[in-house]
Amino acid sequence: MTPDSACRDTYQGDAALDRLLAKAGPGMSAAEVRDLLAGVLAAPVPAADPEGWMALIAADPSPALVAQLSALKREMETARGDAGAPPADRAKRLADLRAELKRRGLAGCVVPRADEHQGEYVAKRAQRLKWLTGFGGSAGMAVVLMDRAAIFVDGRYTLQVRDQVDVDAFEPRHITDQPPGEYLAANLKPGERVGYDPWVLTHGTVERLSAACAKAGGVFVAVEKNPIDAVWPDQPPPPLAPVRPQPDEFAGRGTAEKRQDVAAKLIGDGFDAAVLTDPASIAWLFNIRGADVARTPLPLGFAIVSRDGPTRLFIDPRKLLPATRAHLGNAVAVEKPDTFIAALDALHGKCVLVDAATAGAAILDRLTKAGAKPVLGEDPCALPKAVKNRTELDGARAAHRRDGAALCRFFAWLAREVPKGSLRELDASAKLEALRREGENFRDLSFDTIAGSGPNGAIVHYRSTESTNRKIEPGTLFLLDSGAQYLDGTTDVTRTIAIGRPTEEMRDRFTRVLKGHIAVATARFPRGTSGSQLDPLARRALWDAGLDFDHGTGHGVGSYLAVHEGPHRISKVPNTVALLPGMIVSNEPGYYKTGAYGIRVENLVTVVALPKAPDAEREMLGFETLTLCPIDLNLIEPKMLGADEIAWLDAYHARVRETISPLVDADTRKWLEQATISLMR
């Protein structure tokens, strides 16, 4: 290493950085860069653009400036240290929280896994439930009282919660069968006050928990500052990741046209304005993408859309690149987040639409106190975002072709590597990500890969770690649930692979899951049908044997957006949103035997209009399968499939083979020929 390179690798101080910044002309000081970098470190690192944050400082930084910015970032990262806490420290955190509650005159508090946007995807700063309990799932809530505490999760996390949380400190409970309200009603004493942060609970949740506290003679009270924030000494600041335009060549429609449509809907529905709280809606409406949360290109912020005035976007302006500012133009007023509350106050006398699912109770409370007329309803962007236009659908198909090529290359590699006997879950995850990175328009994974070998596959939202990293061994099933974010589409696919010879039980269970998958894939249904009405199709073959699975059959998927998107879904949970042509939804029935194996077969499908039969009285819809990857023939018991089911599988495999073969190498083509061989042979 030369002396010059050694200097570049070491931060030379703020004075030196100030000189470099002055030459670059961005108008920032070293102190401002430090403040920005704190937010950069609070955001995830995008897989395809780890140094993209530098564009927030200078459009064309010199090599010397790049070196010093990188060195300062490393220095700050080292000084920050590991924000995670070993299990031994959890007890202190719980004790500190209880001391803070006592200081405030509270008998307890609720800690949801949520932020100000009520979404599944939250920034590091909002990971309060994980900081307190260690639970890292995507949904949950803790109730902390002075002498006891409980953590509530759904069926996906009943195993995971016991692995990650001290069950002596937090009693694990099923959030549906043993809800938080029931716990509060049973354990709260008369006159006791339980605090909550109104920014991280919806109005509906507040009403339910208030009623539960009242049943016990207690009170559910809003607090000005979240109690966790008061005792979390190294809590990250709000994230700062670059916000970029999403070109019309991928979005299909311009932001001005979308804003006009939303304003027209507000007029038609009798609203003066709508408050947008879902970052995915903001990303869609303004045709922008960010990186404030992991694996999902969301720019965190709020917006107010008026029927006849300018649209106001409340977002940290430091995140906006010059190209993004130009893209938004003068018709969008960009304002700092700390002006949002004043903007709500200014809606006095206005009829304002507020999304019931994604708005914190604080927003409704503020509007009411300001003399506005808030109405809980549905985000006006949710449905048009879910119904993809032709450009978005073409992009999704193209993304799935590239994704399918990466998957087939991976499974061909897996077939060669497994017999060597040393392959582990994390090795498989890393290899698949590396192959996906080679694809055109790749930006990131769409979620952390679930690679579960043997009993780990029975944990629905399993995440492999160094301590759980099992070998992929003969006699087991390997469940791989993965996806990617491409500029033109988002993918999500699960395959279950037999490693060696599967048992008869494994083949039986897999074939029942496959029958459910095919039943959904081939469904014909009249316009107006919801996903809840189709859900039994996925479960019939399992129900026949007294079996079931504890997650939904399908979730909506965004267009280079959230891999879990509403408002539609296929689930036991009642849902009245009709499936419409252009919607993308997953088709993923499964079966899980605790301590043994997990099975899931998942493709993404899009709703399409079917040709009208001559005597048909109603318009019928169906699904087009987007995912292109073989389904493991070694796990199928052909005698359990009907002729129509075999015909569907053979046709699907022929399509996979014909589409993917030209995109892969000779070894993968050879594997693909065997993996897609006809069952009719």
C-alpha positions as CSV (number, residue, x, y, z in Angstrom):
1,M,0.0,0.0,0.0
2,T,1.4,3.4,-1.0
3,P,1.4,6.4,1.5
4,D,-1.2,8.1,-0.7
5,S,-3.6,5.2,-0.6
6,A,-3.0,4.8,3.2
7,C,-4.1,8.5,3.6
8,R,-7.2,7.9,1.5
9,D,-8.2,4.9,3.6
10,T,-8.0,7.1,6.8
11,Y,-10.3,10.0,7.6
12,Q,-8.2,13.1,7.5
13,G,-10.5,15.3,9.6
14,D,-13.4,17.7,9.2
15,A,-11.1,20.6,8.0
16,A,-9.8,18.5,5.2
17,L,-13.3,17.3,4.2
18,D,-14.5,20.9,4.3
19,R,-11.8,21.8,1.7
20,L,-12.8,19.0,-0.6
21,L,-16.5,19.8,-0.2
22,A,-15.8,23.5,-1.1
23,K,-14.1,22.3,-4.3
24,A,-17.0,20.0,-5.2
25,G,-19.4,22.9,-4.6
26,P,-22.4,21.0,-3.1
27,G,-22.9,23.7,-0.4
28,M,-22.4,21.3,2.5
29,S,-20.1,21.4,5.5
30,A,-18.4,18.5,7.2
31,A,-20.8,18.8,10.1
32,E,-23.8,18.6,7.7
33,V,-22.2,15.5,6.1
34,R,-21.8,13.9,9.5
35,D,-25.5,14.5,10.2
36,L,-26.5,13.1,6.9
37,L,-24.3,10.1,7.3
38,A,-26.0,9.3,10.6
39,G,-29.2,8.9,8.6
40,V,-27.4,6.9,5.9
41,L,-26.2,4.5,8.5
42,A,-29.7,4.1,9.7
43,A,-30.9,3.0,6.3
44,P,-30.1,-0.5,4.8
45,V,-27.4,-0.9,2.2
46,P,-29.0,-1.4,-1.3
47,A,-27.5,-4.5,-2.9
48,A,-27.0,-3.0,-6.3
49,D,-25.9,0.5,-5.3
50,P,-24.0,0.5,-1.9
51,E,-22.3,3.8,-2.6
52,G,-25.4,5.6,-4.0
53,W,-25.7,7.8,-0.9
54,M,-22.7,9.8,-2.1
55,A,-25.0,11.4,-4.7
56,L,-26.7,13.2,-1.8
57,I,-23.5,15.1,-1.2
58,A,-22.1,15.7,-4.6
59,A,-23.3,15.0,-8.1
60,D,-19.8,14.1,-9.4
61,P,-17.4,13.7,-6.4
62,S,-13.7,13.6,-7.0
63,P,-11.8,10.5,-6.1
64,A,-10.3,12.3,-3.1
65,L,-13.8,13.2,-1.9
66,V,-15.1,9.7,-2.4
67,A,-12.2,8.3,-0.4
68,Q,-12.7,10.7,2.5
69,L,-16.5,10.2,2.5
70,S,-16.0,6.4,2.6
71,A,-13.4,6.8,5.4
72,L,-15.7,9.0,7.5
73,K,-18.6,6.5,7.0
74,R,-16.4,3.7,8.2
75,E,-15.2,5.7,11.2
76,M,-18.8,6.5,12.2
77,E,-19.9,3.0,11.6
78,T,-17.1,1.7,13.9
79,A,-17.9,4.2,16.6
80,R,-21.5,3.3,16.5
81,G,-20.7,-0.4,17.1
82,D,-23.2,-3.3,17.1
83,A,-26.7,-1.9,17.8
84,G,-27.9,-5.4,18.7
85,A,-27.9,-6.6,22.3
86,P,-27.0,-10.1,23.6
87,P,-29.9,-11.8,25.4
88,A,-28.4,-11.0,28.8
89,D,-29.1,-7.3,28.2
90,R,-32.8,-7.8,27.4
91,A,-33.6,-8.0,31.1
92,K,-32.1,-4.6,31.7
93,R,-34.0,-3.1,28.8
94,L,-37.3,-4.4,30.3
95,A,-36.4,-3.1,33.7
96,D,-35.5,0.3,32.3
97,L,-38.8,0.5,30.4
98,R,-40.7,-0.4,33.6
99,A,-38.8,2.3,35.5
100,E,-39.8,4.8,32.8
101,L,-43.4,3.8,32.9
102,K,-43.4,4.2,36.7
103,R,-41.9,7.6,36.4
104,R,-44.8,8.6,34.1
105,G,-47.4,7.2,36.3
106,L,-48.3,4.3,33.9
107,A,-49.0,0.7,34.8
108,G,-47.9,-0.6,31.4
109,C,-47.6,0.1,27.7
110,V,-48.1,-1.7,24.4
111,V,-45.2,-2.1,22.0
112,P,-46.3,-2.9,18.4
113,R,-44.0,-3.9,15.6
114,A,-45.0,-0.8,13.7
115,D,-43.9,2.7,12.7
116,E,-45.8,5.9,11.8
117,H,-46.9,4.3,8.5
118,Q,-48.3,1.0,10.0
119,G,-46.6,-1.1,7.3
120,E,-44.8,-4.3,7.4
121,Y,-41.6,-2.7,6.3
122,V,-40.1,-0.5,9.1
123,A,-36.8,1.3,9.5
124,K,-34.2,0.4,12.0
125,R,-35.3,3.3,14.2
126,A,-38.8,1.8,14.5
127,Q,-37.7,-1.7,15.5
128,R,-38.8,-1.2,19.0
129,L,-40.3,-4.6,19.5
130,K,-37.1,-6.3,18.4
131,W,-35.0,-4.0,20.6
132,L,-37.0,-4.9,23.6
133,T,-37.7,-8.6,23.1
134,G,-35.4,-9.9,20.5
135,F,-38.3,-11.0,18.2
136,G,-37.5,-10.3,14.6
137,G,-40.7,-11.3,12.8
138,S,-42.7,-9.0,10.6
139,A,-45.7,-8.7,12.8
140,G,-46.3,-8.8,16.5
141,M,-47.0,-6.8,19.7
142,A,-45.9,-6.8,23.3
143,V,-47.9,-5.8,26.3
144,V,-45.7,-4.8,29.3
145,L,-47.2,-4.5,32.7
146,M,-45.3,-4.0,36.0
147,D,-45.4,-7.6,37.1
148,R,-45.8,-9.5,33.8
149,A,-45.5,-9.1,30.0
150,A,-46.6,-11.0,27.0
151,I,-45.7,-11.1,23.3
152,F,-48.4,-11.7,20.6
153,V,-47.6,-13.3,17.2
154,D,-49.6,-15.0,14.5
155,G,-49.4,-18.6,13.3
156,R,-46.3,-17.9,11.1
157,Y,-44.2,-17.1,14.2
158,T,-45.3,-19.5,17.0
159,L,-42.0,-21.4,16.7
160,Q,-39.7,-18.4,15.9
161,V,-40.9,-16.4,18.9
162,R,-39.8,-19.1,21.3
163,D,-36.4,-19.2,19.8
164,Q,-35.8,-15.5,19.9
165,V,-37.6,-14.3,23.1
166,D,-37.0,-15.0,26.8
167,V,-40.3,-16.7,27.5
168,D,-39.8,-16.3,31.2
169,A,-40.0,-12.5,30.7
170,F,-42.6,-12.5,27.8
171,E,-45.3,-15.0,27.7
172,P,-45.9,-16.1,24.0
173,R,-49.5,-15.8,22.9
174,H,-51.3,-16.3,19.6
175,I,-52.5,-12.9,18.5
176,T,-55.8,-14.2,17.2
177,D,-56.7,-16.9,19.7
178,Q,-55.4,-14.9,22.7
179,P,-55.4,-11.3,21.6
180,P,-53.8,-8.4,23.5
181,G,-57.1,-6.9,24.5
182,E,-58.1,-10.1,26.3
183,Y,-54.8,-10.0,28.1
184,L,-55.3,-6.4,29.2
185,A,-58.8,-7.1,30.4
186,A,-57.7,-10.0,32.5
187,N,-54.6,-8.5,34.0
188,L,-55.1,-4.8,34.4
189,K,-56.3,-3.5,37.8
190,P,-59.0,-0.9,38.3
191,G,-57.7,2.7,37.9
192,E,-54.4,1.6,36.2
193,R,-53.3,3.5,33.1
194,V,-51.7,1.8,30.1
195,G,-49.8,4.1,27.7
196,Y,-49.5,4.0,23.9
197,D,-47.8,5.9,21.2
198,P,-50.7,7.2,18.9
199,W,-48.4,7.4,15.9
200,V,-47.8,3.6,15.8
201,L,-51.3,2.3,16.5
202,T,-54.3,2.8,14.2
203,H,-57.5,4.3,15.4
204,G,-59.2,0.9,15.2
205,T,-56.6,-0.7,17.4
206,V,-56.8,2.1,19.9
207,E,-60.6,1.7,20.1
208,R,-60.3,-2.1,20.7
209,L,-57.6,-1.8,23.4
210,S,-59.3,1.1,25.0
211,A,-62.4,-1.0,25.4
212,A,-60.4,-3.9,26.8
213,C,-58.8,-1.6,29.4
214,A,-62.1,-0.1,30.3
215,K,-63.5,-3.6,30.9
216,A,-60.9,-4.0,33.6
217,G,-61.6,-0.5,35.0
218,G,-58.4,0.9,33.5
219,V,-57.6,3.6,31.0
220,F,-55.7,3.4,27.7
221,V,-53.9,6.8,27.4
222,A,-51.9,8.4,24.6
223,V,-48.4,9.5,25.4
224,E,-46.4,12.3,23.7
225,K,-43.2,10.4,23.5
226,N,-42.8,6.7,22.9
227,P,-41.6,5.1,26.2
228,I,-39.1,2.9,24.3
229,D,-37.5,5.9,22.7
230,A,-36.9,7.4,26.2
231,V,-34.8,4.3,27.3
232,W,-33.2,3.4,23.9
233,P,-29.8,5.2,24.2
234,D,-28.4,4.4,20.8
235,Q,-31.7,4.5,18.8
236,P,-30.9,5.2,15.1
237,P,-32.1,8.5,13.6
238,P,-34.6,8.6,10.7
239,P,-33.1,6.9,7.7
240,L,-31.7,8.9,4.8
241,A,-31.4,7.0,1.5
242,P,-31.5,8.5,-2.0
243,V,-34.9,9.0,-3.6
244,R,-34.8,8.4,-7.4
245,P,-37.4,8.8,-10.1
246,Q,-39.0,5.7,-11.4
247,P,-39.0,6.2,-15.2
248,D,-42.3,6.1,-17.2
249,E,-40.8,3.3,-19.2
250,F,-41.2,1.1,-16.1
251,A,-44.1,2.9,-14.4
252,G,-46.3,3.1,-17.5
253,R,-48.1,6.2,-16.4
254,G,-46.7,9.7,-15.4
255,T,-47.1,11.1,-12.0
256,A,-49.1,14.1,-13.2
257,E,-51.7,11.8,-14.7
258,K,-51.9,9.7,-11.5
259,R,-52.3,12.8,-9.4
260,Q,-55.1,14.1,-11.6
261,D,-56.9,10.7,-11.3
262,V,-56.6,10.7,-7.5
263,A,-57.9,14.3,-7.3
264,A,-60.8,13.4,-9.6
265,K,-61.7,10.5,-7.3
266,L,-61.6,12.8,-4.3
267,I,-64.1,15.1,-6.1
268,G,-66.3,12.2,-7.0
269,D,-66.3,10.8,-3.5
270,G,-66.9,14.2,-1.9
271,F,-63.6,14.8,-0.2
272,D,-61.5,18.0,-0.1
273,A,-58.3,16.2,0.5
274,A,-56.6,12.9,1.4
275,V,-53.8,12.2,3.7
276,L,-51.4,9.6,2.4
277,T,-49.6,7.6,5.1
278,D,-48.4,4.5,3.1
279,P,-44.9,5.0,1.6
280,A,-45.8,2.5,-1.1
281,S,-48.6,4.8,-2.2
282,I,-46.3,7.8,-2.2
283,A,-43.8,5.9,-4.2
284,W,-46.5,4.9,-6.7
285,L,-48.2,8.2,-7.0
286,F,-45.0,10.3,-7.5
287,N,-43.2,7.6,-9.5
288,I,-40.3,7.6,-7.1
289,R,-38.4,4.9,-5.3
290,G,-36.2,5.0,-2.2
291,A,-34.3,2.7,0.2
292,D,-35.3,3.7,3.7
293,V,-36.3,0.2,4.7
294,A,-34.8,-3.2,3.9
295,R,-35.5,-5.0,0.7
296,T,-38.3,-2.6,-0.4
297,P,-37.7,0.6,-2.3
298,L,-39.8,2.9,-0.1
299,P,-39.1,6.5,0.6
300,L,-40.6,7.2,4.1
301,G,-42.8,10.2,4.2
302,F,-46.4,11.6,4.1
303,A,-48.4,13.4,1.5
304,I,-51.6,15.5,1.3
305,V,-53.5,15.4,-2.0
306,S,-56.1,18.1,-2.5
307,R,-59.0,18.1,-4.9
308,D,-58.1,21.5,-6.3
309,G,-54.7,22.5,-4.8
310,P,-51.1,21.5,-5.0
311,T,-50.0,18.1,-3.8
312,R,-47.8,18.4,-0.7
313,L,-45.0,15.8,-0.1
314,F,-43.5,15.7,3.4
315,I,-40.1,14.2,3.1
316,D,-36.6,15.0,4.2
317,P,-35.3,17.1,1.2
318,R,-31.8,15.9,1.8
319,K,-33.0,12.5,0.3
320,L,-34.0,14.0,-3.0
321,L,-31.5,13.9,-5.9
322,P,-31.5,16.8,-8.3
323,A,-33.0,14.5,-10.9
324,T,-35.8,13.7,-8.5
325,R,-36.6,17.4,-7.8
326,A,-36.8,18.0,-11.5
327,H,-39.0,15.0,-11.9
328,L,-41.4,16.2,-9.3
329,G,-41.5,19.7,-10.8
330,N,-43.3,22.7,-9.5
331,A,-46.7,21.0,-9.1
332,V,-45.5,19.1,-6.1
333,A,-44.6,21.1,-2.9
334,V,-41.8,19.4,-1.1
335,E,-41.8,20.2,2.6
336,K,-39.8,19.1,5.6
337,P,-41.4,16.3,7.8
338,D,-41.6,18.6,10.8
339,T,-44.2,20.8,8.9
340,F,-46.6,17.9,8.5
341,I,-48.5,18.5,11.8
342,A,-49.1,22.2,10.9
343,A,-50.3,21.1,7.5
344,L,-52.9,18.8,9.2
345,D,-54.0,21.8,11.3
346,A,-54.5,23.9,8.2
347,L,-57.2,21.4,7.0
348,H,-59.7,23.1,9.3
349,G,-63.2,22.7,8.0
350,K,-62.1,20.3,5.2
351,C,-63.5,16.8,4.6
352,V,-60.4,14.7,4.7
353,L,-60.0,11.0,3.7
354,V,-57.7,9.1,6.0
355,D,-56.7,5.5,5.4
356,A,-57.9,3.3,8.3
357,A,-55.2,0.7,7.7
358,T,-52.1,2.8,7.5
359,A,-52.8,6.1,9.4
360,G,-51.7,6.4,13.0
361,A,-54.4,7.4,15.5
362,A,-52.4,10.6,16.1
363,I,-53.4,11.8,12.6
364,L,-57.1,11.4,13.1
365,D,-56.8,13.0,16.6
366,R,-54.9,16.0,15.2
367,L,-57.4,16.5,12.4
368,T,-60.3,16.3,14.8
369,K,-58.8,18.8,17.2
370,A,-58.0,21.2,14.2
371,G,-61.7,21.3,13.3
372,A,-61.4,19.2,10.1
373,K,-63.8,16.4,9.2
374,P,-61.7,13.3,9.0
375,V,-63.3,10.2,7.4
376,L,-61.7,6.8,7.8
377,G,-61.6,5.0,4.5
378,E,-59.3,3.4,1.9
379,D,-56.1,5.0,0.6
380,P,-57.2,6.3,-2.9
381,C,-53.9,5.0,-4.4
382,A,-54.3,1.4,-3.1
383,L,-56.5,0.0,-5.8
384,P,-55.0,1.7,-8.8
385,K,-51.6,0.7,-7.5
386,A,-52.7,-2.9,-7.3
387,V,-54.2,-3.0,-10.8
388,K,-51.0,-3.0,-12.9
389,N,-51.1,-1.3,-16.3
390,R,-49.8,-3.0,-19.5
391,T,-46.3,-1.6,-19.1
392,E,-46.1,-2.9,-15.5
393,L,-47.4,-6.3,-16.5
394,D,-44.9,-6.6,-19.4
395,G,-42.2,-5.6,-17.0
396,A,-43.3,-8.2,-14.5
397,R,-43.2,-10.9,-17.2
398,A,-39.7,-9.8,-18.3
399,A,-38.5,-9.8,-14.7
400,H,-39.8,-13.3,-14.1
401,R,-38.0,-14.6,-17.2
402,R,-34.7,-13.3,-15.9
403,D,-35.5,-14.5,-12.4
404,G,-36.5,-17.9,-13.7
405,A,-33.1,-18.2,-15.5
406,A,-31.3,-17.4,-12.2
407,L,-33.5,-19.9,-10.3
408,C,-32.9,-22.7,-12.8
409,R,-29.1,-22.0,-12.8
410,F,-29.3,-22.2,-9.0
411,F,-31.2,-25.5,-8.9
412,A,-28.9,-27.1,-11.5
413,W,-25.9,-26.0,-9.3
414,L,-27.7,-27.3,-6.2
415,A,-28.1,-30.7,-7.8
416,R,-24.3,-30.8,-8.4
417,E,-23.3,-29.5,-5.0
418,V,-25.5,-31.4,-2.6
419,P,-23.9,-34.8,-3.2
420,K,-20.6,-33.3,-2.0
421,G,-22.0,-33.2,1.5
422,S,-20.9,-29.8,2.7
423,L,-23.5,-27.4,1.4
424,R,-25.4,-25.4,4.1
425,E,-28.4,-23.1,4.1
426,L,-26.4,-19.8,4.0
427,D,-24.3,-21.1,1.1
428,A,-27.4,-21.7,-0.9
429,S,-28.8,-18.3,-0.1
430,A,-25.6,-16.6,-1.1
431,K,-25.3,-18.5,-4.4
432,L,-28.8,-17.6,-5.4
433,E,-28.4,-14.0,-4.6
434,A,-25.1,-13.9,-6.6
435,L,-26.9,-15.4,-9.7
436,R,-29.8,-12.9,-9.4
437,R,-27.3,-10.0,-9.2
438,E,-26.2,-10.8,-12.7
439,G,-29.6,-10.1,-14.1
440,E,-30.5,-6.9,-15.9
441,N,-32.3,-4.3,-13.8
442,F,-31.5,-6.1,-10.5
443,R,-31.7,-3.8,-7.5
444,D,-32.0,-6.0,-4.4
445,L,-33.7,-9.0,-3.0
446,S,-37.4,-8.5,-2.3
447,F,-37.0,-10.1,1.2
448,D,-34.4,-12.0,3.1
449,T,-34.2,-15.5,1.6
450,I,-35.8,-18.3,3.6
451,A,-33.6,-21.3,3.1
452,G,-34.9,-24.1,5.4
453,S,-33.3,-27.5,5.5
454,G,-35.2,-30.3,7.3
455,P,-37.0,-29.1,10.4
456,N,-36.0,-25.5,9.7
457,G,-38.3,-25.6,6.7
458,A,-41.3,-26.0,9.2
459,I,-40.7,-22.5,10.5
460,V,-42.8,-20.5,8.1
461,H,-40.7,-17.3,8.2
462,Y,-37.4,-18.9,9.1
463,R,-34.2,-16.9,8.7
464,S,-31.0,-18.9,8.7
465,T,-28.2,-17.7,11.0
466,E,-24.7,-18.9,11.7
467,S,-26.1,-20.8,14.8
468,T,-29.0,-22.4,12.9
469,N,-27.2,-23.0,9.5
470,R,-28.1,-26.6,8.8
471,K,-26.5,-28.8,6.2
472,I,-28.7,-29.7,3.2
473,E,-28.6,-33.5,3.8
474,P,-30.0,-36.6,2.1
475,G,-33.4,-37.7,3.5
476,T,-34.6,-34.2,4.1
477,L,-36.7,-31.5,2.3
478,F,-35.2,-28.2,1.4
479,L,-37.6,-25.2,1.3
480,L,-36.4,-22.1,-0.5
481,D,-38.5,-19.0,-0.5
482,S,-36.9,-16.1,-2.3
483,G,-37.4,-13.1,-4.5
484,A,-35.8,-10.1,-6.1
485,Q,-36.4,-6.4,-6.8
486,Y,-35.9,-5.4,-10.4
487,L,-36.6,-2.0,-11.9
488,D,-39.4,-3.6,-14.0
489,G,-40.9,-6.0,-11.4
490,T,-40.8,-7.7,-8.1
491,T,-40.6,-11.5,-7.8
492,D,-41.4,-14.0,-5.0
493,V,-41.1,-17.8,-5.5
494,T,-41.0,-20.8,-3.2
495,R,-39.8,-24.3,-4.2
496,T,-39.5,-27.4,-2.0
497,I,-36.8,-29.9,-3.1
498,A,-36.3,-33.5,-2.1
499,I,-32.7,-34.1,-1.0
500,G,-32.3,-37.8,-1.8
501,R,-35.2,-40.1,-1.6
502,P,-38.4,-38.6,0.0
503,T,-40.6,-40.7,2.3
504,E,-44.2,-41.7,1.2
505,E,-45.5,-39.2,3.7
506,M,-43.5,-36.4,2.2
507,R,-44.8,-37.2,-1.3
508,D,-48.3,-37.4,0.0
509,R,-48.2,-34.0,1.7
510,F,-46.3,-32.4,-1.2
511,T,-48.8,-33.7,-3.7
512,R,-51.7,-32.4,-1.6
513,V,-50.1,-29.0,-1.5
514,L,-49.5,-29.1,-5.3
515,K,-53.2,-30.0,-5.9
516,G,-54.2,-26.9,-4.0
517,H,-51.7,-24.8,-6.0
518,I,-53.1,-26.2,-9.3
519,A,-56.7,-25.6,-8.1
520,V,-56.0,-21.9,-7.6
521,A,-53.9,-21.6,-10.8
522,T,-56.7,-23.1,-12.9
523,A,-59.6,-21.4,-11.2
524,R,-62.3,-19.7,-13.2
525,F,-64.4,-17.2,-11.3
526,P,-66.9,-14.4,-12.1
527,R,-65.9,-10.8,-11.9
528,G,-66.6,-9.6,-8.4
529,T,-65.1,-12.6,-6.7
530,S,-62.7,-11.9,-3.8
531,G,-59.6,-13.9,-2.8
532,S,-61.3,-15.1,0.3
533,Q,-63.8,-17.0,-1.8
534,L,-61.0,-18.8,-3.6
535,D,-59.0,-19.7,-0.6
536,P,-60.7,-23.1,0.1
537,L,-59.5,-24.3,-3.3
538,A,-55.9,-24.3,-2.0
539,R,-56.9,-26.2,1.1
540,R,-59.3,-28.9,-0.1
541,A,-56.8,-31.7,-0.6
542,L,-55.2,-31.0,2.7
543,W,-58.5,-30.7,4.5
544,D,-59.5,-34.1,3.1
545,A,-56.6,-35.6,5.1
546,G,-57.3,-33.5,8.2
547,L,-54.4,-31.1,7.5
548,D,-54.1,-27.3,6.9
549,F,-51.6,-24.4,7.0
550,D,-51.7,-21.3,9.2
551,H,-50.9,-18.6,6.7
552,G,-52.7,-17.0,3.8
553,T,-52.8,-18.6,0.4
554,G,-51.8,-15.4,-1.5
555,H,-50.7,-11.8,-1.1
556,G,-50.6,-9.0,-3.6
557,V,-47.2,-8.0,-5.0
558,G,-46.1,-4.5,-6.2
559,S,-44.3,-3.3,-9.3
560,Y,-40.8,-2.7,-8.0
561,L,-42.4,-2.1,-4.7
562,A,-43.5,-4.1,-1.7
563,V,-43.5,-7.9,-2.1
564,H,-46.6,-7.9,0.2
565,E,-49.2,-5.5,-1.2
566,G,-52.9,-4.9,-0.6
567,P,-55.7,-4.4,-0.7
568,H,-56.4,-7.8,-2.3
569,R,-55.3,-11.2,-1.0
570,I,-56.3,-14.9,-1.0
571,S,-56.9,-15.9,2.6
572,K,-59.2,-17.3,5.2
573,V,-59.4,-13.8,6.7
574,P,-62.5,-12.2,5.2
575,N,-61.6,-9.8,2.4
576,T,-64.2,-8.0,0.2
577,V,-61.8,-6.6,-2.4
578,A,-62.7,-8.2,-5.7
579,L,-59.9,-9.6,-7.8
580,L,-59.5,-7.5,-10.9
581,P,-57.5,-8.0,-14.2
582,G,-54.0,-6.7,-13.7
583,M,-53.7,-7.6,-10.0
584,I,-50.7,-9.7,-9.2
585,V,-51.0,-12.2,-6.3
586,S,-49.1,-15.1,-5.0
587,N,-50.4,-18.7,-5.0
588,E,-48.6,-20.4,-2.1
589,P,-50.4,-23.2,-0.2
590,G,-48.1,-25.2,2.2
591,Y,-47.8,-27.8,4.9
592,Y,-45.5,-27.8,7.9
593,K,-44.7,-30.7,10.2
594,T,-43.0,-29.2,13.3
595,G,-39.6,-30.7,13.9
596,A,-39.5,-32.5,10.6
597,Y,-40.0,-30.5,7.4
598,G,-41.9,-27.8,5.6
599,I,-43.5,-27.7,2.2
600,R,-44.6,-24.7,0.1
601,V,-45.2,-24.3,-3.6
602,E,-45.4,-20.6,-4.6
603,N,-45.8,-18.9,-8.0
604,L,-46.9,-15.4,-8.7
605,V,-50.0,-15.1,-10.9
606,T,-51.8,-12.2,-12.5
607,V,-55.6,-11.9,-12.9
608,V,-56.7,-12.0,-16.5
609,A,-60.0,-11.8,-18.3
610,L,-61.0,-15.1,-19.9
611,P,-62.5,-15.4,-23.4
612,K,-66.3,-15.4,-23.1
613,A,-67.9,-18.7,-23.9
614,P,-70.9,-18.6,-26.4
615,D,-73.5,-19.4,-23.7
616,A,-71.8,-17.7,-20.8
617,E,-74.0,-15.3,-18.7
618,R,-71.2,-13.7,-16.8
619,E,-67.7,-12.4,-17.5
620,M,-65.2,-14.8,-16.1
621,L,-61.7,-14.2,-14.8
622,G,-58.7,-16.5,-14.3
623,F,-55.0,-16.4,-13.6
624,E,-51.9,-16.3,-15.8
625,T,-48.8,-17.8,-14.0
626,L,-45.8,-15.5,-14.1
627,T,-43.2,-17.5,-12.2
628,L,-41.0,-19.7,-14.4
629,C,-39.3,-22.5,-12.4
630,P,-39.7,-26.3,-12.3
631,I,-41.7,-28.0,-9.5
632,D,-39.8,-31.0,-8.1
633,L,-41.1,-34.1,-9.8
634,N,-39.4,-36.3,-7.3
635,L,-41.9,-35.2,-4.6
636,I,-45.0,-35.9,-6.7
637,E,-47.2,-39.0,-6.3
638,P,-48.7,-39.1,-9.8
639,K,-51.5,-41.4,-8.8
640,M,-53.0,-38.7,-6.6
641,L,-53.3,-36.3,-9.5
642,G,-56.2,-36.2,-12.0
643,A,-55.7,-36.0,-15.7
644,D,-56.4,-32.3,-15.8
645,E,-53.9,-31.6,-13.0
646,I,-51.2,-33.6,-14.8
647,A,-52.0,-31.8,-18.1
648,W,-51.6,-28.4,-16.3
649,L,-48.2,-29.4,-14.8
650,D,-46.9,-30.8,-18.1
651,A,-48.0,-27.6,-19.9
652,Y,-46.4,-25.4,-17.2
653,H,-43.1,-27.3,-17.4
654,A,-43.1,-27.2,-21.2
655,R,-43.5,-23.4,-21.0
656,V,-40.7,-23.1,-18.4
657,R,-38.4,-25.3,-20.5
658,E,-39.1,-23.4,-23.8
659,T,-38.8,-19.9,-22.2
660,I,-35.8,-20.5,-20.0
661,S,-33.6,-22.8,-22.1
662,P,-32.4,-20.1,-24.4
663,L,-31.4,-18.0,-21.4
664,V,-29.1,-20.4,-19.6
665,D,-25.9,-22.4,-20.1
666,A,-25.6,-26.0,-21.4
667,D,-25.3,-27.6,-18.0
668,T,-28.5,-25.9,-16.8
669,R,-30.3,-26.8,-20.0
670,K,-29.5,-30.4,-19.4
671,W,-30.8,-30.2,-15.9
672,L,-33.9,-28.4,-17.1
673,E,-34.7,-31.1,-19.6
674,Q,-34.9,-33.6,-16.8
675,A,-36.6,-31.3,-14.3
676,T,-39.5,-30.7,-16.8
677,I,-40.0,-34.1,-18.2
678,S,-43.7,-34.9,-18.8
679,L,-45.6,-37.0,-16.3
680,M,-47.7,-38.3,-19.3
681,R,-44.7,-40.3,-20.6
